[in-house]
Amino acid sequence: MPDVSFTVWWVLAPLLAWLVFTLCVTLVRERRRRAVRLVRMRRAADMLANGTPAMALVMSLSDTGQRRSGEGTTWAIAKLHLRVHAVAGSQAFDVDQTTAIAMPELAEHAAGKTLAVRFDPVSREVVLERRSTAPAYHGDDLTRLRPSPEATGR
């Protein structure tokens, strides 16, 4: 009978290969997330600089329960249903938006409140204008814009 000796390398080699593969996959995912975050932040900055000014009526606010903190401020991740009325007089439209709101300012975004926004008339993407005294959120830009079901007729 042949002598088959067991060595540690039979276990270590596949384990190390699996660890390297997992590390590579994680690094690729993080790089993609950062790229998407950077694109969102640049798009939001561009819309704040060049977007059409409008006022948005908060139809509903729902707190997701998620919190982010940093630089002495805590932000609530909230879903807003907004009805946007352009200053130029174009037709109002509805938008659902998930955004980070500083905890002390959460009451200012309650249903029935009016917020200053900027939007792109073509894509109808909306960015909230923050007050100059409001803390900026420097984490993930969680702005995910989707037309509301009422606006799309679904």
N, C-alpha and C positions, 0 to 999 in steps of 0.2 A: 504494500500500500504506500502511495506517495505521502510524504510528510508535508502537510500543509500547515505552515506556521502562521499564526495570527499576529499581525503587527498593528501597531497603533495607527499607522498611515491608512489602513483600510477604513478607519472611522474618521480620521482627521481630514483627509483629502476631500471627501464629499461634503463634510461639514464646512470646511473653509470655502469651497466653491459656492455653496449655498449662501454663506454669509457675504461673500463678495457680490454675488448676484443681487441679493436683497439690498445691499448698500447702494449699488448702481441704480436700481429701480427707484429707491427712495430719493436719491440725488436728482434723478431726471424729473420726478414728480415735483419736487420742491422748486426746481428751476422753472418748470412750466407754470406753477402757481405764482411765482414771483413775476414772471413775464406777463401773465394775465393781470395781476395786481397793478403792475406798472402801466399797462395799457389803459386800465380803468382810471387810474389816477390822472394820467395825461389827458384822457378824454374829458374827465370832470373839470380839470383845470382849463382846458380849451373852451368848454361850454360856459364856464363862469366868466371867462374873458370875452367870448364872442357870441354867446347864446342870446336868444330873444327874451327880454324880461317879461315876467308874468306873475300873477298871483294864483296861489293854489289853496283851495278850501280842503281842509282835512276832513274827509268823510268818515274815516275810522282809523284808529291806532290800536295795534295789538302788539304787546310786548312778547318777544319770543322767549324771554327768560335768560337769554345769553347775556353775559357781561364781558367787557373788555376794560382793562385798566392800564394806565401808564401816565407818566408825567403828572401825577397828582390828581388825575381825573378818572372817573369811572363812566363808561358809556354803556347804555342799554342798546341792544340790537332790537329794533322795532320794525314792524311792517306797517306801512302807511298806505292808505287808499286815498289818492288825491284827485280832485277835480280841478284841472288847470284852465284858467281863464287868461288868455293872452291880453296884454295891455293894448296891442294893436287892434283888437276887436275880432280876431279870428274865432272860430267855433271852439267851445270848451271841449276838453277830452279828459278821460279818466286814465289814471296810471296807478299801478301797484308798485311800491318801492320798498325795499328792505334797506335800512340805513342805520348808522350808529348815531345816537343822540346822547349828549351829556346828561347824566342823571338829574342835575338841577334844572335842566331845560325840558324835561319830559312833559311837564304840564303845559308848556307853551305849544306842544304839538298835539294836543288833545283834539278830539272830534269837534268840529265847529270853528276851530281856529283858522286863521288865514296866514299863509307863509309866502314869503318872497322866493321865487324860483327863477331859474333860467332854463330854457329848453331849446332843442333843435327842432325847427318846424318840419323838417323832412322826416326824421326818424322818431320824433316825439319823445326823445330821451329827456329826462328832467333831472336837474341838479338843484338841491336846496341851497339857497344863499344863507350863509351863517352870519350872525352878528359879529362885529369886530371884536366884541368882548368874549365871544364864545370860544371855548377851547377847540382847537383843531384836532380831529381824530387822525392819528398818524399810523394806525394799524391797517389791517385789510380794508380796502374800500369795498364794502359789501353792497354797493349799489347794483342791484339786479333789476333792470327795468323790464316790465312786461305790461302790455296793454291789459286792462281789466276785462273780464268777460262781458260787461255791459258795453264797453267801447267796441269790442270786436263782434258783438252780436251773437255770441255763443250761449 
